[in-house]
Amino acid sequence: MTKKKTKRTLRMAFIIASISSLFFVPWVLVKAYIFPLPDTVQEQVNEAIGHGFDGMIVYVDQSGKPPELYTAGWHNRENEIPADPKALFKIGSVSKLYVAVATAKLVKDNRLSLDKTLADYLPELEGRIANTDKITLRLMVQHRSGIPNFTDTPGYWEDISRGNRETLELVLDKPADFEPDKKYSYSNTNYLLIGEILDKTLGYSHHQYIKKEILIPLELNNTYSLLSEVDLDDVMSGYYEGYDDDIKYNDFINPAGSMVATAEDAGIFLRALNDGSVFNEGEQEIYSSIYVYEHTGLLPGYSSIAKYHKDIDAVVIQFVNTGGGYSWNLSEIVYNRIVKILKRQKSS
């Protein structure tokens, strides 16, 4: 084969490969990304439902304006109940922000030490979790412990009714993912253990402490630590691609992500976290040294994004009750577009 024929053959092969690859492009994401940006948040929320979300709630608290709520789609699609801006929602790992705040408060109160180890707090786990004498409370809060993530255990999502102890058993006697403080790796097990440490230190449930020290002072009357505390009719239904049943009846009872809240309550908390009003004197300095000021949450049928945008002084909370497929990627695209709309409005 001549050099000219070889080049022609390679060029044709490249073209065929390029065309073939188009069949694997997630067009729903491309479509959501390239659509012209709407003028309003409500238009964007409506558009998101057209991309395949079952329901959506967005809360925006922007400086100088009254907070606003936007909804579209279904609260419950079987009964055709429209999305309710006051609905409760499973916020998943956004719960970790509340646990981290509680930890900072107890450290300031000298009831906890960030430098004490897992062996100090839960000595019964020595020999069951690697490096308990090196893993400090600080490293657990920061996801730098090397403790395996229980949600990565094969088959975990097939039975989510386990209690804390049963869940912890999934990672006991397993090798560490890495040596403590060598790198960052998100692990829900860290916060399950922190919950255990808080309970032991307090002598009662850390959920009660969070209610007393965070929820009541901020008047967050629509935030709860457990699904079992609320009327399920008030909870937005959750749906998963390829699964017909409403997932809201599946209760997650571990502190890695068990809380439910309205979008408004989540927004009020996030504003208080970022402006420091959730803290007493000396607590924010501790918190800033150990954890972040925003979070996302992901559970089957539920995704949440809770962030503060300093450049426009805005808290934006987004709840979507659809999971599976490309729903999380789509959720991020929609969220970023909402923020772009707010920035454009701010500059106009």
ABEGO torsion letter per residue (X at the ends): XBAAAAAAAAAAAAAAAAAAAAAABBAAAAAAAABBBBABAAAAAAAAAAAGBABBBBBBBBBGBBBBBBBBEBABAAAGBBBBAABBBBAEAAAAAAAAAAAAAAAAAGABBAABBAAAABAAABGABBGAAABBAAAAAAGAAGBBBAAABBGAAABAABBAAAAAAAABGBBBABBBGABBBBBAAAAAAAAAAAAAAAGBBAAAAAAAAAAAAAGBAABBABAAABBAAABBBBBBBGBABBAAABBBABAAGABBBBAAAAAAAAAAAAAGAABBBGAAAAAAAABBABBBBBBBGBBBBBBBBAAAGBBBBBBBABBEEAAAAAAAAAAAAAAAAAAAAAAX
